[in-house]
């Protein structure tokens, strides 16, 4: 069974993410890095849930990042061009503005 994480559009102001949530931190091709409230072993299936779509991927690595958050790097599978554009738009909205 896949780990299901809901993507947040705004950066977490507190130190911890709510259970079952993640924030995008990097997109490079079909590789994505997220800050998540849960850990997952390499190779595990993962689903990132956005308001319009569910992105499916496999964990490449997972490291503890802070007191209770994890940095998960994953490779997205079946990533279409419209899905990638949606993911990039979601990341653009989640970045703080100067």
N, C-alpha and C positions, 0 to 999 in steps of 0.2 A: 504494500500500500504506500502511495506517495505521500510525502510530507507536503501539506498545503499551507502556504503563507500568503496572507493578504498584503498587497503592496500599498504602502502609505504614500500619499502625494505630498505631504509636508514633512520636513525633517523633524525628528523627535527633539523636543526641547528638554526632555528629561534624560537621564542617563540610560534608562532601560526602555526597550520597546515593549508594547503590550504582548501577551502571549499570542502566538500565531500570526505575527506581523513581520514585515521586512521593508527595508528601504533600498532602492537602487543606489549603487555607488559608482559603478563603471559599466560601460557597454563597449565591447570591441568585437565586431563581427558577430559570431554566434555565441560569444563568451560574455557572461554577465557576472558581476560581483554585487552581492547584496549584504547589508547588515541585517541580521535576523535575530529573532528572539529564541530560536531553537537550533540545535546542531543536527548534523546528518553526516553519515559516513561516506567516503568516496564511493561513487557508483550508484548511490541511492537515488531513486526517482524523486523529483520535486516539482510541485506546481506553484507558480506565482500567479495569484489571482488579482486581476485589475478590474476596474468597473465594466469593461467591455469584453474581456477575453481572458482565457486561462493559458499561460505560457508553460509548456512542459520542458523539463530539462533533467540532466544528470549531474550530480555533484562531482566536481573535480577535486576540491579540497575544502576543508572547514577548519577554521582556527578561532580560538577564543579571542574576542576583541572587547576588552573592558570587563566589568564585573559580571554582567549577565548576558552579553550579546555575543554573536558569532559572525565572523566574516566568511560567507560561503561563496566560493567560485563555482560556477556551473556552466555547462554547455547546453544551450537550448536546442531542442529537436523540432523539426518541422516548422522552422521559422520562415514565414512568408514575408515578402516585402511590406505589405500593409501592416503585418504584425510588428515588424521591426520598427516601422515609422511610429506606430502607436507607443511602443516601448520607449523610443527616443523622446517622444513628446511628453510622456509621463515623467521621464527623468528630467527634462527641461523644466517642467512645472515644479518638481521637487527641489530644485536647486535654490538656495537662498539668493535673493536679489541684493545687489550692493546699493 
